[in-house]
Amino acid sequence: MTDRDDEQGGLEAYALEISGGAFGQSRERFEAMVSWLDGQQAHELTHGELEARLQAEGRELLRQLTQDHRDLRAQRETRLEEVVGADEVRRTHAETGRTRGLATVFGPVTVRRITYRERGHASLHPAEGVLNLPAEKYSHGLRLLAARDSARGSIAEAAETIARISGQRLGNRQVEELTGRAAVDFDQFYAQRPRHLSVAGDVLVCSYDGKGVVMRPQALRPATAQAAARATPKLATRLSRGEKRQRKRMAEVGSVYDATPAPRTPEDILAPPGQNRPRPTRPTAHGTWLTASITADAGEVIGQVFDEAERRDPDHHRRWVVLVDGNAHQIQRTHAQAQAHHVEVTIVIDFVHAIEYVWKAAWCLFAEGDPAAEKWVRTQGLRILHGHSDQVATTLRRATADLPASQRAGADACARYLTNTAPYLNYRSALTQGWPIATGVIEGACRHLVKDRMDLTGARWTLPSAEAVLKLRALLSNDDFDDYWNYHLTQEKHRIHEACYHNGVIPPI
């Protein structure tokens, strides 16, 4: 440090001292607020008017405190002889008083810091690294608001919330970009998260499903985009039967949870109508973990689900049950992942899906609305629950053999379904051991994670925005958002600052 630098630092310290210290302007603003509150004007306000005034003045006071603190840290910043970057180039030219703007939750402030330069190389600002300032002008507090509120409601509503809380007005596109930045560490966060501890005897349940999201044309998968391009509506003012107005891309959702077994009987599941039977105890789901993606395909999300299950039960001591809706691709990928993870799994098809096929078959044999159909469906459902799905398929084929093909379509579909999925319809064993036999958890997740947010009126999604919102909603549902945010800020510091310095170490200032 030169004599001139010492002199300049002394002058700054003297200026702070004679002006009331580093927080002189903050003190003046606080005293002005107290004086106004003690005056007649404040006493004439209603409670609501007083709240509104204090909210605005209080935010400005916090902004001034933030600014004064920034100025004090700048005044105390030590000038270094040199700063060595990751490129191993020494930067020996220092410029004091260099500033940048920062939009915070209290309002705009100015950050003053020393810049270290070397011709032909990027400048470095150690003070920014110590503060972990973001690369853009929006503070981490504003980014947190954008991430939380964009995950819960529309982008426009998030922008309004930010303006109401902070006084900062961001455009929808800016909020969308900040939301995208907020979700970049989702996969790495869960890869390093401490292992979930399960209760001995609980079943480890995996489940997955998909839900369509209306996308902008350029975000559709190639096959869907081609179908949309080929579509030619018959009418100009409305859609005809089978025509689609919007095209969707499938968001894949996965879940892993622990289930406390609860043995039941088939009669507990399909009790006779009118009987006042006590409600059976159901398997209790807890420790639910959710993930969702619109960029990854079903196979990738199923892989993520198995990775989470492996993290929970690395030694494969527990029973793994996979609940699916009968989709052939899901079953195929489940077998592939089980083989890759060297684990034995039991696949159970959702009984609700199975019974819906039986209802479709019923309308081939009964008039719609006939009460006898309900009794027949219950009888066939009990046979399936007792492990006789093959007999039900045979019964359907015989009962509808003389019907025209168009009239027995539902029965044929049911018979094929029961035959093709027979290895996964062992409900008798599942009920005896107390396992769940319905996919309510994953269906609820599809509704909560995807439909409740992505299907807002008028929403048309880009891939980056949809992916970010799905991941942030999963974090909120998993109750991991706060831990994730701390991890995200640590990763941001490494990416933006530490990676710029020799050996990844920011010089102390």
Secondary structure, 3 states (H helix, E strand, C coil): CCHHHHHHHHHHHHHHHHCCCCCHHHHHHHHHHHHHHCCHHHHCCCHHHHHHHHHHHHHHHHHHHHHHHHHHHHHHCCCCCCEEECCCCEECEEEEEEEEEEEECCEEEEEEEEEEEECCEEEECHHHHHHCCCCCCECHHHHHHHHHHHHHCCHHHHHHHHHHHHCCCCCHHHHHHHHHHHCCCHHHHHHHCCCCCCCCCCEEEEEEEEEEEEECHHHCCHHHHHHHHHCCCCCCCCCCCCCCCCCEEEEEEEEEEEEECCCCCHHHHCCCCCCCCCCCCCCEEEEEEEEEECCCCHHHHHHHHHHHHHHHCCCCCCCEEEEECCCHHHHHHHHHHHHHCCCCEEEEECHHHHHHHHHHHHCCCCCCCCHHHHHHHHHHHHHHHCCCHHHHHHHHHHHCCCCCCCCCHHHHHHHHHHHHCHHHCCHHHHHHCCCCCCCHHHHHHHHHHHHHHHCCCCCCECHHHHHHHHHHHHHHHCCCHHHHHHHHHHHHHHHHCHHHEHHHCCCCC
